[in-house]
Amino acid sequence: MTPSATAPARTGRARRRRAPAPAPVGVGWSVSGLPSTPDGISFTVRVRGHLDRRIRTLRPRCDLAASCRHQQEKKRKEKDKPLTKWAASLPSPPSRPTLYSLKPLHQQGKAAPPPFSAGSSVPGPLLRRLPPPCRPRSRSAASSAAAPASAPPAGCPVSSFAPRCAARAPAPAAFRPPRAKGPSPISGETLAAVGEGTMASEAEGQWVLMATGRSPTNIAVIKYWGKRDEALILPVNDSISVTLDPDHLSATTTVAVSPSFSADRMWLNGKEISLSGGRFQSCLREIRKRARDFEDEKKGIKIKKEDWEKLHVHIASYNNFPTAAGLASSAAGFACLVFTLGKLMNVKEDYGELSSIARQGSGSACRSIYGGFVKWCMGKKDDGSDSIAVQLADEAHWKDLVIIIAVVSSKQKETSSTSGMRDSVETSPLLQYRAQTVVPSRVLKMEEAIKNHDFESFAKLTCADSNQFHAVCLDTSPPIFYMNDTSHRIIGLVEKWNHSEGCPQVAYTFDAGPNAVLIAWDRKTAALLLQKLLYYFPPQDKDLSSYLVGDKSILSDAGLHSIEDVEALPAPPEMKMHDQKFKGDVSYFICSRLGAGPKAVADESQALLDSVTGIPKGVRL
């Protein structure tokens, strides 16, 4: 067949024209827009094989003589020498996404790579050593816009802990990025999280963020006993309590989160306990639901609201008073847990809402969110949204009151408050009468007594409500016995003294346990009360200082400096059995006063968890 007249004549051996090469593609750096050669011939990159192989030599779109190809290969090798040397110095690829600095290399004291130009190819060692975030991660990368090499990609936080990424060139829609060998590149979700700055830190994600708080216990003067809803812990009546000084009776809790934690864990008084209970999970769920964005610029930690759900927590809690012995240890513990979790997760400080969450852990815990005198409103709504605690007066309102606690037994009670309430609601007619008829009027009278500093009314209401609460326990089937003989002797001592004086000097109240809480109307009365108590319940050993904890200055006010002073005490005139003493019946006494609500502990040395491992201090991994 004769060629067309317009077709150019061919010389030499006929050659088959090669198909056009694909459009240029950049892997880590932009190589699009290659300039033309002086001869007007454009070049494109032709990728063969996988990413970890060398990119083949650039081939022209038109046919070139063998000599021309030889010259182009020689030029390419000369231009690749400095780049290949620089790429060989890069570290090996990490096994997981590594966080790099976004600072340009020349600001880090390193030599910047030479720019790409026409006729050059990317050496294999460079591709193998690229950080994972810089590798093509999906076909969607073909539509990403290119950015200057000196600026971070869109979405990456400008932080010294963000990935070091060079600009990515857009790939043509028709091009399919080659797949790399070896470990799979970072997933799109993980890369997006890093790019958005969801969680970044100084040590490649192995950070531990902690918060520590301290919360006081509270003692009810109008008792809460009985629930109308077990799941939401909604009471059958209102209640009023006094918050004690956290320096004397409190729970300290440290909570921590870290990407390295594999599960939620908790330690109580040094012993690990399960967090699978519904009450713990309710508190965690409600706090996580209200968590907000958090950022610590100093530590380089940034956590978005939605990421709190993905982070596991470690919790360590310690009570400086007996647990489960009728001194509201669960109230202090859950109030401290909710308060400290709220601090850690940047929850808005709405104490009414926090009290509602603490209530779902332990009913009386809602009252420990406040200091001073606190009322827990039973509420009327079925969802419990109006069953919250409110402060009637702060701790400074009636600061003359002194509280002495006789720890009769620090052993765990046989019948827990939860099971005792359930049995009373089901079997005690007295509980229904008390909740519907007696308590509403007592609450109003107690509020007036607190407002007017009326100690006589305060004492009578406190003692009467304590006695009725234990009467309900006896009216339960089977009957519940929380007090013992020592408790009854203390009641007899106070009642006889109040009667001999003609007006109340001291109020007593007992929670679900044998331990007596005695409230004196001033410090002088408290000193006289301590003398009477030590006369009938002297210490077993000679160490007086360990027999009374808390505010030890009350011993000086009572004139008691040694065990000899205790032995020299005169018998109380109102008591008939002067010679009978009950040594050893009381374990020890605690002297306290009204106190404030929960506080954050800023001193990191008081944290209960190790700041590196997130495990309680002194516990081996």
Secondary structure, DSSP 8 states (H G I E B T S, - for coil): ----TTS----SS-------------SSS---S----TTS--EE----S-TTS-----EESS---HHHHHHHHHHHHHHHHHHHHHHHTS----SS------S-GGGTT--------TT----HHHHHTS-GGGS--SGGGGG-----TTS--TT---STTS----------TT------SSS----HHHHHHHHHTSS--TTTT---EEEEEEEE-EEEEE----EEETTTTEESS-EEEEEB-TTTSEEEEEEEEETT--S-EEEETTEEE---SHHHHHHHHHHHHH---EEETTTTEEE-GGGGGGSEEEEEEEESS-SSSSS-HHHHHHHHHHHHHHHHTT----HHHHHHHHHTT-GGGGGGGS-SEEEE---S-TT-TT--EEEEE-TTTTTT-EEEEEE---S--SS-HHHHHHHHHHH-HHHHHIIIIIHHHHHHHHHHHHHTT-HHHHHHHHHHHHHHHHHHHHHSSS------HHHHHHHHHHHHHHHHHTS-SEEEE--SSS-EEEEESSHHHHHHHHHHHHHHS--SSS-STTTEEE-THHHHHTT--SHHHHHT----TT-S--S---TTSS-EEEEE-B----EE---GGG-SB-TTT-SBTT---
